[in-house]
Amino acid sequence: GAQIIDLMMLVIDVTKGMQTQSAECLVIGQIACQKMVVVLNKIDLLPEGKRQSAIEKMTKKMQKTLENTKFCGCPIVAVAAKPGGPEAPESETPIGVSELIEVLKSQAYLPSRDPSGHFLMAVDHCFSIKGQGTVMTGTILSGSVSLGDNVEIPALKVTKKVKSMQMFHTPVTYAMQGDRVGVCVTQFDPKLLERGLICTPESLHTIHAAIISLKKIQYFRGPLQTKAKFHITVGHETVMGRVMFFGPAPADFNEEIQENVFNFEKDYLYQEEYLSKDSKTSEENKENDQAEVQLPRQQWALLEFEKPVACPKLCLVIGSKLDTDIHANTCRLAFHGVLLQGMEDKNYAETSLPRLKVYKLKHKEGQVERVMDDYSVIGRSLFKKETNIQIFVGLKVKLSTGEDGVIEGGFGQSGKFKIRIP
């Protein structure tokens, strides 16, 4: 829902300040919105004598909270929308609302809209009108739609013809990206669709798994671990999914990453968890005396959904722990990212996953048996004698005396091998 907001108002109870839900709204705003106005509400609850100083104090506190976000320096307005609370008589006039309206006017802008591309609409209500048909209302996310067009409801695998359309009670024949519109179709039970996406026929993918690029949300406490389950919000629905994190090989940590594409040609390193400043792996490194923990520029995850989801390419993905206690003072949103590659085949584990080259680091130890010449030594006790040494040829070896070598091949029949030291 936040993807359709062009300007966000974050309403804060001036007597309480930022609550858990305000923080979650701020996180979603950072991911999906461009502009924000903060409204400090309920100022009528502050004693008149101390009101101004309390408002100033809370304003400073909010400015500090927003410092490291994209909303740094956004307007903060103090109001009492309904002085005296819900039971107060209607004659009570709101405080500060006209100032808020002026601020909203100064912040409002005309977003750039584009009618090209496939039609895609996020439907948030669905109801029937006697003698007319079923109306789906929502916001057009991309493309445009005209009377008589066919639209697909991918969740139900049906295609319907647009019979009539309305925008704010006015009949229209055409609507485009950014418009809020009601689309009427026939012969379809509104109970089957409460919310979801509708689109140009066959333009959406139904996927069982996906590769995403992602970032951890800083307010989320605790690690993001491989094999953990998260609520994955993608397209216009939320499904359970299991994650596996992976990243670039350490040598490529600083390599420039192409945005919005995933390269299947590269090798990736398996991660037990998402690497961040506070993750377990980097804690261990700190103890081992490496003061500066190297973090990759980009990390990815394989998401495996418990049930298939329909979504457009490169759509926004949010992972959360929505089963956390709502009263616990903690952010439930864990990570956000971009869907780079969806897997449409039900048997993706056999058909698509083999393309994904994720490896684990392993190391083995053996001994040097003897020196052959200035450039090679014979080693033992690294392999069993039945091991196929061919698959280890070319792998690197480090000697306890500091030299680096490469396994050149087997030596004799008993699992010994030859190491070349350049």
Disulfide bonds with the S-S distance in Angstrom:
none
